[in-house]
């Protein structure tokens, strides 16, 4: 909502209060065109009151007239004037396309505007797809601005939640708020939405919508802003937009700004083409309806003053490649060239591209939207026509970019060989490589890790999803056992790690401080671990009220225990006496919480202190990230809906600008959570920590490159299966500065590595379809749980055990590949690799029954052989559930079929398929087949 409108409402209350106190008699408020506020006052002259009014808000408030009571009483004009307390009528109407003859004022960074004369030609879709392509393929930072003010878009794309959209203003509000506010608005927090790294890869995408259209008050405010933006004045709007671009450059430092212009010819397109943009992309269908628009477009592009400053691209959009395609494209090109001959004598024609109609792109933002197909379109299988078009836009962007700043290519460091390996045989190289990997195999991260460059280069895997931690809208990090959730949580506290992650995420311009709100249980020095079991749940009447206050107090107390991180912050005297206690399990702490929760007066002090911290952070331009992990050690899983849900609701609408909560939650417990307002809308606030197929291999090859790089590439050369060009491309990437020995998640490169190390196919089974036996897929299919998620531990454990078997094998398989499938397909090894993973899973709070059930199934002497199958049809599945309910020796806490079923599903042990008549069939994850001794 517009800051000026918010402040107007506050000022009205403030002035009404002054009337009640009889400090003033009458007032009249004017909301000016630029949303600053003017006031007329009827009262006796009083400088103190005057100063109080002028300083009462966040926008500029000026007193135009101060009229004394006597003058008001004797003047009918004033009496009539003050009948209306508030005047918002000062607006301007939008006018037609600007006839611009002024000198151009171009942006200092590349700006590309996408324009179409009519809607429905794929303008917005083409812009979004290009943004994804440029960010993902070229690792660029892209900002999208929606200037289609009267028909705003982008709300259906990028999986934005309704909540994220409701909490963000946009271009129009920013322009007016900046004019009206005494302080510079917080662009990144309140006006720009950062897109998940899922879409941008190593690049970044930010979207600034036209404005906030969600919620009745926001929509009214947007219409008000639309009526007030001064497009009449070319200089005014140009300077405002250039100011916005400068602010974006200062805050984000993007490689390009993409602007979605409105259709037709209008004031907005006028100032974009004349004053702002370096490149204009015009999209037109090849028909008579769009021909006038195309001619008007060419008229603007080829004005004398634009010839050397605007690059133009014409697109014949949404063409159908049927038998008449070539003829239609030729006609379109001919029409453009014929008109240009009339328009200009110079040989200065834009390049023309044709973009075919794509169902994948056409479904974007609809219920038919298939994200996997779209990502494949962007990342791996971009059609030739789109690739040519995108590459041309990139050429024009980077041509402009080279004119304004030096080309900053990453300097690669040449790897120095430490020994002469050229004379070693393949067998010797394999032995060296596998032993080096085995001796340096990754272990669980300990609490006393030093996150120096050596550790980050060799041991720590930087995941793409980690970079989303700096996204203000992402506050939930969800992952199962083995996803590295707690390792990431612990790493964030290390300044060296945080700095490196910021650099990878291109967030160096922001300053972050991290304070953990909950101590890791394994940490001997933990002082922030107070368990909810200390409270008597039966004595708490309003649990939602109680626990919302509880978490607020817990957060403040944890921050204050690390207050040294906020240098120069002075704690208020009242709070220093009230808080600063170590949060441990003691009766003293229990009483401490209960006393503050019960006292409005004391709780207000807590809220005020958090506001003061937020204000301090704002003045210092700092962002405080407060992190929560291992909440299952504080709150028993059975109480999560009562106790953790209020924390999630509090964090999603936390009333602070610079305090950012990040909750690390177990996947199974989050799925079970109830009592959350509109839980589905939280999907876009989630960072998913589950591993992808490419990531698990990339992690493993980081180990290979860290400890056996020479041997690996020498073997690759000796195998002679991969061209030297491809080998050098991989070497160049991992030898780059700040690559941390990590390969890009590029499927083609990863396949090359996998096939060299593990082989292309596994050899112990016959497959009717050859592709079913591909090693690249085999690992994932065999080690994924029933939720189709893969944990790192069984994957790494399987390879480690296979290397040990190779080491002890006297008749080693010395041919290709480096590690033959005979070793990692061995049944005994596949059982062992799952055991440690399951033991960890079963040790989680709330999984006591899971441990009993799985251990019982593994006991062949007790568990019925008739139920020992990987897939159980409805009749046997019903018997399977009842077997555990009726087995009193197990002493399960679960008392119903639903409870047992939920436990197995949420932990990824089984999946359910519904058969005719709503009957359920159960299938165990292949991961557990050998571990549980299941048949066929």
N, C-alpha and C positions, 0 to 999 in steps of 0.2 A: 504494500500500500504506500502511496506517496507520503513522504515525510511531512510535507506541508499540510496535508489533510489531517494526519495524526496530530500534529502540533496545534492545528486550529481547534480540534476537539478539546485538547488539554488546556489551551488558552481560554476557551469559553468557560470551562469549569473553574479555572483560576480567577477569571474576572468576576464570575458569579459569586465566588467566595469573597472577593473584595467588596462587592455590593452588600453582601450579607453583613460584613464587618463595618459597613458604612464608610469605607475608605474611599470609594468612588460612588458616583450616582448613576451614570449611564455609560455604555460603551458601544462602539460599532467596529467590527472587524472586517478587513478587506483581504481576500486572498489574491495576491497579484498574479500577473501572467506567469512569472518565473517561480511562483509558489512561495515567495517570501511573503511576510504578513505586515500589513499596516493597520494601525489602530487609531480611532478617535475616542477621546475620553471626556466625559463631563464630570468635573470634580474641582474642588479647590486646589490651587497650585501646591504641589508637593513633590519635590525632587526625589525623595526616598522612594515614594510609590512609583514614580516614573521609571527609576532605575530598576526597581523590582519587576515591573512589567516587561521592560526591554530585555531583561536577562532571564526571563521565565521559561524559555524554550530552547530547542536545539536548532531552530532556524532564525534568520534575522527578523526581528520584530522592531518596527519603527513606529513612533507615535507621531502621526501627521498633525493632528490638532488637539490642543488641550483647552477645553472650553469651561469657563467657571459656571457655577449653577445660576447665577444671576443672568448671565448672557443667554444661557439656554432657556430660562423661564420667560425671557422677553423676546425670543426670536422663533417665529412659527416655522421658518425653514429648518432650523436645527431640530425642533420637535418632530417635524415630519421625517427628517433624515434618520433620526435615531429610533424610529419605529421598527426598523429592520436591524437586528443585531449582527447578522453575518451576510457578507456579500461575496459570492463566488462567481459572479457573472462576467468577470473580466477575462474574455477569451478571444482567440482568433480562429477564423475558419480556414480550412485547408484550401489552397488554390492550385491552379494547373501547373504544368511543367515550367520550371524556371527558364527564363530567357537569359542565360548566363553569358555575360561578356567580360566578366572580371578576370583578373589573373588567377590561374589555378593554384590551389593550396593542397598539394598532394601529401599523403601520409608518408612518414619516415620508414615504414615497414610495408612489405608487399600486401596489397589489398585486392582481392579478386571478387567481383560482383557477379552473381548468377541472375540473369534476367530472362523473363519470357513475356511475350505480349498477351498470351492467354494462359489460363490455368490448364492443368491436366497434361502437360507435356514432359513431366518428369524433372522439373527444375530443382525442387527441394531434394528429391531422391538422388539426383546426379551430384548435387553439392555434398550431401551426407556421405555418399559412396566414395566420392573423391577424398573427403576428409579422412575416412577410414583407411583408404588406400595409401594416402600420403603419410599418415601417422604410423600405420602398421608396417608398410613396406620400406619406407624411407626414414622412419624413426624421427619424425618431425612433430613439432608442437603447433597445433592448429586451434584457432579460436573461430567459432561460428557466431555471427550476429544475425538475428532475425529482424530485418527491416520491412517485412511485409506487415506493417502495423495494423492494417484493417482486416487482415485474414492471417493471423499468426499461425505458424506451424511448429514442428519439432517436438510437440508434446507426446507423440506416439512413438518416437524413436528412442533408441539407446536405453530402453527399460527404465525410464524415469518413473519414480513412484509419484502418486498423487500428492503425498506428503511433501516430497522434495519440491514439487512444482508450487504447492501452496505457500512454501516458505521462502521462495525466491522471487524477487522483483526482476525487472529487466531494463532494456535500453531506455524506454521512455521515463520510467521512474528515476533511473540514475541521472539522466540529463537534468531533470527538474530538481531532484534532491540535492545534487551537487551545487546548483545555483542557490538553493534556499538555505542549505545547511551551513552552520558555523564551522563544522568539521568535515573533512573529506570522507565521503561514504566508504564503507568497507566493501570494495568491489567484489573480491573473491568470495567473501562469506555470504553476502546478501543479494548479489545480482547475477552471479555466474554459477552454472552447474558443471562440475567436472564429470566427465564420462568415465565409466569403469575401464581399467586397463585391458579388460577382456576385448574391447573394441579397438584399442589403440596400440597394443603391444608395447614396444620400446619407445613409442611416441606418446603424445598426449593430445586429448581433445577436450575443449571447453566450449560450452554453449551459453550464450547470453540471449534469452528469449526477448521478444518484443516487450513483454511486461507480464504481470501476474494477473491471469484471468480466472483463477480458481478460488471459489468462494464468492458469495454475493458482494461483500464489502470490497474485496480486491477487484472484482469486475467493475464495480461502480468507479473505483479509484482509477482504474486503467482508462475508462472512457473519459474521465475528467482529464487525465494526463494527455490523452490523444487530442483533446480539444484545446489544450494549452500549449503544446509544443509549437514553437514559433517558426514554422516552415516558410512563412511569408518572407522572412528576412534571411536571404541567402547567406550573408556573412555570419549571422547569429547561429544558424543551424550548422553551418560548416565548421565554425570554431568549436561548437559543442561536440560535434562528432570527432573532430580531430583531437579535442581534449580527451574524449573517451578513449580513442585509440592510443594516445600517449599514456593514459592511465593503465590501459591493458598492457602496453609495452613495459611499463615500469613494474607492474605486478607480476606478469606472466612471462614476458619476453618471448612471444611466439615467433615462429618462422613465417607464418602467414595468417591473415585474417580473411575469412570467407564471409561474404554478405549475401543473404537471400533477399533480393529486392522484390517489391510487389509487382503484380502484372499491370499491363497497360502503361500509358505515359502519365506521369504524375510528378508531384513535387519531390518525392523521395528519390525516384530514379534520376531526376534532374540534377540534384546536388551530388548524388553518388557518381554519376558519369562525368560531371563537370569539375568536381572539386576533390573527390576522395580516392577513387579507384585508379589502380595502375593497369588492371586487366579486366575486361568485360567479356563474360561468356553469354551469348544470346542463344536461347533454345527455341526452335520454331519447327512446326510440322510443315511439310511441303504441300500446302493447300491454299486455295484462294482466300480463306478466312484470315490466315495469318500473314498474307503478303503485305497488306498495308502496314502492319506492325513491324515487319522486317525492314521495310523501306524507311520508316521513321527511325528505327534503330540505327540503320546505316547512315542516315542524315546526321544523327548526333555524333556517331563515331568519327565521321569524316569531316567534321567542322575543321576549319583551317587551324584553330588553336589547339586541336587535339592530335594532330598528325604525328607528332614526335613524343607524345606522352601517354597514349592509351594503346595497349595491345588488345586486339579483338579476336575472338574465336566464335565462329558460327557453327551451330549444331543442328543438323536435321534429325529431330528426335523421334523416338518411338517408332522407327521404321519397321515394317514387316518384310522379312527377307524372302519374298515369294518370287514368282517368275517375272513380275513387273518391277522388282526392286531397282535394278540398274537404271532402268528408264526414268523412274521417279527421282532418283538421286541426281541423274544427269540434268533433269529439268530444274531441280532445285538450284544446282550450281550455276546453270545457265541464267536463271532469273537473277541471281545475286550478281553475276558478272555483267549482265546487260544493264542493270540499274547502276552499277558502279561506273560504267562507261559514261552514262548520263551525268553522274554526280561529280566525277573528278577525272581529270586528264591523266593523272599520275598512275603508274602501275603499282597500286598499293592495296592489294586485296587481302582480306582475312583468310586464314586457313579454314576449310570446311570439313567437319567430321559428321559421320552418320552413326547413330547409336541405335542398335536394334532393341525392340521391345523385349524385356526380360521379366518372366514371371517371378523370379526370385526377388528382383527389385520392386516389382509391382505389388508384391505382398508385404513389403516392409511396413510395419506399423499397423498391420491388420491381424485378425485372428489366424489367418493362414501363414503368418510370418514364420519362416523356418530359419532359426538362428544359425544352425550348423551349415545349411546350404549357403547362407549369406556370407559366413566367415570363409567358407571354401572359395566363394566368388572373389572375396577380397584378398585372401592370403595365398591361394595356390592356383586357382583356375580363373583368373580374370580374363574374360573374352577379349579377343584381339582388338575389336572396335573400341571398347572402353579403355583398354590399356593405351592405345595410341592417343586417345583424347586426353587421358590423365597425364601421360608423359609430356604432351604439349603444354598443358597448364603448368606442370612442374618446371619445364624449360623456361617459361616466361616468368614464373615466380623467382627462380634461382638466378635468372639473368638480372632481374631487378635487385635481388638480394646482394649480388656481387658488386653492384654499384654503391651500396650503402654500408657494407661492412666486409672485412676481409674474410676469405674462405677459410674456415677453421676446421680443416680435416684432422681426424685423429691420427697422431703420429704413432706408427707401429714400432715396437721394439723387436729387434732381431734376436731370436733365441740362440744362445751360445751352447753348443754341444760340449758336455763335460768329459766325454770319452769317445774313443773311436769305435763306433758301432757298425761301421760299414763292412767289417770283415766277419762279423758274427753270422752264424747260420740262423735260419728261421726258428729252429728248435731252441737254440740258445736265447734268441730274442724273446720267444714266448715264455721260457722259464724265467728270465729276468723280469719281464713285464708282470707276470702273474704273481711272482714272489714280492715284488715291490708294492703291488696293489694290496696283497694280503697283509703285508707288514705295516701298511699305513691305512688300513681300512677304517672308514668312519665309525665312530662310537657315538653313544648318546652324549649330547652336550651337557657338560657339568656346570655347576653354579659358579665355579672359579675360573671360567674361561677368560682369557685376555683377547679381546677382539682387535688384535693388531693386523697389519697388512698381510703378514704371513698366514694367519688363521683365515682371514677373509679370502685370500687367494687360493688356499688349498682345501679348506675344511667346510666353509660355510657356503651354502647354495642360495644365491639371491633369486627369489621367485618373483615372477611378474606381478602376482596378486599382492605381494608385500607392498608394492609401490602405491597401492590404493589406500594405504594407512593415512596418507596425507590428504585424502579426499574428505572434505568436511562432512559430506553427506553419508559416508560409510562409517558406521559406528559398531556394527556387529561383525565379528570374525568367527565363522562357524567351521568347525573341523572335527573329525573323528579321531580315534586313537591312531597314532603313527603319522599324523599330518604335520607334525612339527609345530603345533600350536603354542605349547609352553616354551619351546626353544626360541620362537619368534618373540614371544612376550618378554623373555629374559633379555634377548639381544637389544630390544628397543631402549633399554636403560643405559646402554653403552654409547657414549658420545661418538666414538669412532665409527661404530656400525651405523648409527643414525645419520651421520654426515655422509657416509658412502651411499646409503640407501636414498637419501635426498638427492644426491648427485645423479644416481641412476634414474630417479623419478623426475628429474629436471625441476626440483623444488628448492634449489639452492637459495633463491631469493627470499624464502620464508624462514623465520627463526622458530624452532621448536624446542620445547623442554618437555621431557617425559617424566611423570611421577607415577609409580605403581600404587594403586589403591589397596590391592590385596597382595600380601607377601606369598611367595612360593613356599609351600609347606615344607619342602626339603631343605629350605634355607635355614641354617642354624640361627642366624641373626634376625629371624622374622619378628617384626613388631607390629604387623597389621593383619592379624589373623584371629578375629573374634568370631566364634561359632554361634549360630542362631539357636542351637539347642540350649543355650544358657537361659533363654526366655521361656516362660511358661505360656505355651500357645493358648491354652484354654482361658487364660486370664485377659487375653487381648481381644477387646470387643470389635473395634474397627481396624482390621488387619491392614487394609490398603493404606489408611491414614498413618498407622503406626510405622509401617515399613517404608513408606515414602520419606517420612521424617528420619527414620533410622539411617537410610542410605545417604541422605543429605549430610547428616552429622558425620557419618563414616568417611565420606568423601573429604569434607573439610579437615577432619582430624588427620587423615592420611597425608593430605597436602602439607599441613603445618608440620608434620614430622619430618618433611623434606624441604622445609621453607628456605634452607640455605641455597637451593637451586634458583629461587627467585631473589636474586641479589637486590639489596636496597629496599625490599618490601618490609614495612613495619607493621607488626601484628598489633591490633587494638588491645588495650589493656584488659578490657572486659573478657575478650576471647582468650587471651593468654592465661587468665586465671581459670577459665571454664574448660578449655580443651588441652591439647598437647600431651595427651596420655598415650602410652603404648597400648595398641589394641590387641590385648591378649585375653585368654579365657580366665576371667576372674570375677568374683562377685562384685568387686569394686567397679569394674567396667560395665557389668550388667546394670548396676544402679545408676551409673553415670549416663548411660543411654536413656534409661527409663525416665530419669529426672528431667532431661532436656526435652524429650519427646512430649512429656506431660505439660511442660511450661511454655505457653505462647511467648512470653517475654524472653526466655532464654533461646528459644528456637529462632526468633526474629534476629537475635544477635548472630546466630550461625548464618542465616541468609544474608545479612548485611555484610558479614566478613567475606563471603563468596563474591558478592557484588563488588566489594573493594578490591579483591584480588583480580577480578575480571577487568575493572577499570585500570588497575596498575598495568596489567598485561597489554591493554589497549594502548596506553601511553608509551609503553616500551616497545610496541609493535612485536610482541611475543605471542606465540600460540602454546598453550599448555595442554599437552595430551595426557589425559588420566586413563590408566589402563587397569583392567580387571581380568584376572584369570583364576582358574581352579575354584570357581564359586561353589563347586560341589563339595569342597572341603569346609566351606562356611555354612552352606545350606544343604540339608539332606535332599536328594533328588525328589522325594515324595512331597516336599514342601515348595518346590520351585514355582509352581503356578501362583502360590500365595505370596512368596517372598521375592523371587527374582523378577516376576512380571512387573511389579511396581518400579523396580530399578530400570527395566527396559523402557517403560512408558516415560519415566523421568528423563532418561538420556535422549530419547527421541525428540523431546521438546525442551531441552535444557535451556534455561533463560539467560544464557551467557554467550557472548560473541567469541571469546578467546579461550574458553575452557572446553576442550573437546574430549568427550568420553569414547573409549574403545573397549568393547566387551568381547573377550575371548570365551566362546561357549562351546560345550560339547554338542556335537551334531544330534545325538540321540536324545539328549535332554531338551534341546531347543525344539525338536519336533514334537515332544510331548507337552510343551508349555501351553497352558490355557490362560484365560483371564487377561489377555492382551488386546487392547483396542485395535481392531482392524489389522490383525496379524499379517494378512497377505500383502498389505501395502508395504511391509518391511523388507520385501524381497530385494528392492533396489538399494537398501541400506546395508546389504550383506556383502562381506568379502568372503568368498568361498575358498577354504583352505585345502579342499580335496585335490589330490595330484592328478594330472593328466598323463596320458600314455607317453607323450613326448618329454614331459618334465622328469619322469622317473629315469628315463635313459639319459637325459641331459645331466642329471645329478650324478649318475654313475660315471659318465665320461669326464666329468670334472675331476673325479678321483684319478682316472686314467691319465688325464693331461697334467695333473699336478705332480704325479710321482713316476710316470712311465711314458712321457710324451715322445721322447726320442725313439724308444723301442717300438711304440705303436705305429708311428708313421713310417719307420723303416720296414716293419712287417707289411704295412699297407702297400708300400712301393714294391716289395718283393713278391707279394701276391699278384700284383699287376692286374687287379680287377677294376681299379678305379683310375681314371685319367689323372695325369700329373696336375692338370689345370684345376680339377676339383679338390685334390689334396692340398694344393697351395691356397685355394680359397678358404678351406677350413683352417689351415695353419695361420693364415693372415688374421682371421677373426679371433682366434684364441690367443694370439700374440699381441693383440691390440692393448694399448694402455687402458686400464680399468675394465678389462673384460673378465677378470677374476677366473681365468681358465674355463669360462663357460661358453658353450656353443649356443647360437640362437635356436629358438624353437622352430627351426626350419625343417619340415618333414623330410625333404630330399636329402639334406645333409645328415640328419639323424639316422635315416635308413642306411646310408653308406657306412656310418660308424657301427651300427648294430650288426649289419651283415658281415663286416670285417671281423668283429669280435665274437659274435654268437652264431654266425651263419645265416643264410637266408631262410632255410626250412629246417624244421626239426625232423629227425630221421627215424625215430623209433615207431612211428605209426604210419599207416597208409591212409591217405585222404582222397576221397573221390574228387573233391574240389581242391586243386593244388594250393589255392590261396588260403585255405583253412589251416594249413600247416606252417604258415609264415611265422617266423620267430618273433618278428616285431609285434604281431597281434597275440601270439601264444602267451607271452609273459602276462599281458594284461588280462586276457580271458581266463587264465588259470590262477591268477593271484588277486583278482578283484573280488570284493565281497558281494553280497546279494543286492546291495544298493548301487552296484556298478562303480564303486569307489575303490581305489587301490591305496594301500598304506605302504610307506617306504620301507618299513622294517622287514616284512617277509620277503620283499623283492631283494633288498640288500643281503639279507641273511641267506637266501637261496644261492646267490652268486658266491658269497663267501664260502659256504659249505661246499659248493661245486669246485671252487679253486683248491680247497683243502683235499678233496677227493682226488683231484688231478695231481696234487703234490705227492700224495701217498700211492699213486697208481704206478706200479713198476712197468707196466706195458702201456705207456701213455699213447693216446691218440695224437700223433704229431702232425697230421695234415691240416687242412683248412677246416674250420675257422680257428681263431685263437683259443676259444673255450668251446669244446664240442658239446652238443646237446646231450650226449650220453651221461654227462656228469650232472647237469642241473635237472634232468628228467628223472633221476633216480628216486624211487619211491621213499626210501628212508630219509633222504635229504629234504624231500617235499614235506614230510611229516615234521621234521625238526624245525624247518624255517617258519612253520605256522605256530609251533608251540609257544615260543617266546612272545609272539604277537598276541596270541589268545590269553596268555597269562596276564599280560598287561591290561588287556581289555577287561578281563574278569575281575581284576583288582580295583576297577573304578567303583566309586561310591554308587550304590543302587544296582550293581550287577552281581550281587551275591547269589541270586537264584540262577543266573546264567552259568556261573561256574559249576554249581551243583548239577545242572542239567547236562552240560557238555561232558563233564567228567563221568557222569553215569552212562552216557551214550558210548563213550570210549571203552568202558568196562564190558568186554565181550561176554564175561561170565554172567552179567546181570541184565543187560539190555536185550530185549527180544530180537532175535535174528530176523523176524518177519517185518520189523520196522526199520531195519538197518539198510535203507535204500536212499539214494540221493534225491530221488523224486518220489513223493508219496501221494497217491491218488486220494480223492476225497474220503473214502471209507477208512483207509489206513491213516490219513492225516488226523481224522477225528479220534482214532484209537491212540495215536501218538500223543495228542494233547491230554486226553483222559488218563493215559498211563502215568503221566507226571502228577496230575491232580490226585490220583488215587494212591500214589506211592507215598505212604506216610513216613517212610524212613528218610526221605529227602528233606522233609520239614521246610517246604518252600513257603516264602512269604506271599507268593502269587496264589490266589485262590480261585481264579477263573481261567477259562480257555483264552479269553481276550487278553488277559494280563501276560500269560506265557507267550502268546503269539506276538504281542507288541514288543516284548523283551527281545525275542529272536529277530524280529523284522528290523527294529531300530538299531540293533547292533550288527546288522548286515549278515546274519547267519543264514536266514532263509528269505525267499521271496514267495509271494502268493499269487496264484493265477485263478481267476474265477471260471468255473465250468457251468454248464447248463443247470438251472435251478438254484443259482447262487451258491453252488458247492465250491469249496476251496481245495485247490491242489497246491502242495508245498514243494519247493525245490531248494535244496541246500546249495550254497555258493560252492563253486568248484574248488575254491581255496581250501575248503574243509573236507573234501572227499577222502583223502588219504589219512588226514589227521583223525577223522572219526571212523575210519574203516568202512566207508559206505560202499554199497554195491551199485553198479550200473545205472 
